[in-house]
Amino acid sequence: MKWTICIKNTGFEASLETRKLYTVEDDLKAQAHGMIRVVDESGEGYLYPAQMFGPIALQNTLESQLLAA
């Protein structure tokens, strides 16, 4: 699973929280347009500008704990 952290939420303050981790769905078409598909609390994936996020690599144990939470 891929993870990202929101580093900027300008224009999307109601939808995104800065410094919050989100899971990422692979979407090559979105990536080609500079977008990223992140999954919110509802389990739905939404497109946002990729520059609003930074990739995160998690250790397996931490990832397991986050997924179980």
C-alpha positions as MATLAB code, in Angstrom:
seq = 'MKWTICIKNTGFEASLETRKLYTVEDDLKAQAHGMIRVVDESGEGYLYPAQMFGPIALQNTLESQLLAA';
ca = [
       0.000    0.000    0.000;
       1.211    3.517   -0.754;
       0.958    6.358    1.733;
       1.181   10.122    1.417;
       1.040   13.090    3.755;
      -0.881   16.265    3.050;
       1.514   19.214    3.096;
      -0.849   21.854    1.707;
      -4.651   22.034    1.649;
      -5.296   25.460    0.115;
      -8.672   25.383   -1.587;
      -9.526   22.023   -0.027;
      -9.591   22.925    3.676;
     -12.915   21.150    4.216;
     -11.634   17.940    2.611;
      -7.959   17.674    3.559;
      -6.003   18.052    6.772;
      -2.376   19.119    6.632;
       0.094   16.746    8.311;
      -2.409   13.888    7.953;
      -1.534   10.537    6.383;
      -3.663    9.247    3.528;
      -3.515    6.066    1.492;
      -3.013    6.397   -2.249;
      -4.748    4.525   -5.049;
      -2.735    3.911   -8.207;
      -4.143    6.021  -11.026;
      -1.798    6.405  -13.980;
      -4.208    8.647  -15.872;
      -4.395   11.033  -12.908;
      -0.608   11.000  -12.496;
      -0.209   11.971  -16.143;
      -2.169   15.130  -15.311;
      -0.237   15.963  -12.126;
      -2.948   14.606   -9.850;
      -2.993   12.025   -7.064;
      -5.916    9.871   -5.900;
      -6.075    9.773   -2.103;
      -8.521    7.800    0.021;
     -10.404    9.620    2.766;
     -12.146    8.348    5.898;
     -15.171    7.208    3.897;
     -12.985    4.847    1.890;
     -13.539    6.799   -1.320;
     -10.684    7.941   -3.547;
     -10.585   11.580   -4.655;
      -8.278   13.449   -7.016;
      -6.123   16.324   -5.798;
      -3.086   18.142   -7.193;
      -0.033   15.982   -6.472;
       2.022   18.945   -5.218;
      -0.255   19.083   -2.167;
       1.207   15.788   -0.903;
       4.520   14.181   -0.078;
       5.192   10.432   -0.339;
       5.751    8.486    2.873;
       7.499    5.142    3.319;
       6.359    3.281    6.432;
       7.936    0.343    8.206;
       5.864   -2.824    7.891;
       4.990   -2.918   11.594;
       3.800    0.693   11.603;
       1.792    0.167    8.431;
       0.123   -2.889    9.973;
      -0.759   -0.898   13.076;
      -2.243    1.944   11.033;
      -4.319   -0.421    8.927;
      -5.617   -2.157   12.055;
      -6.580    1.125   13.750;
];
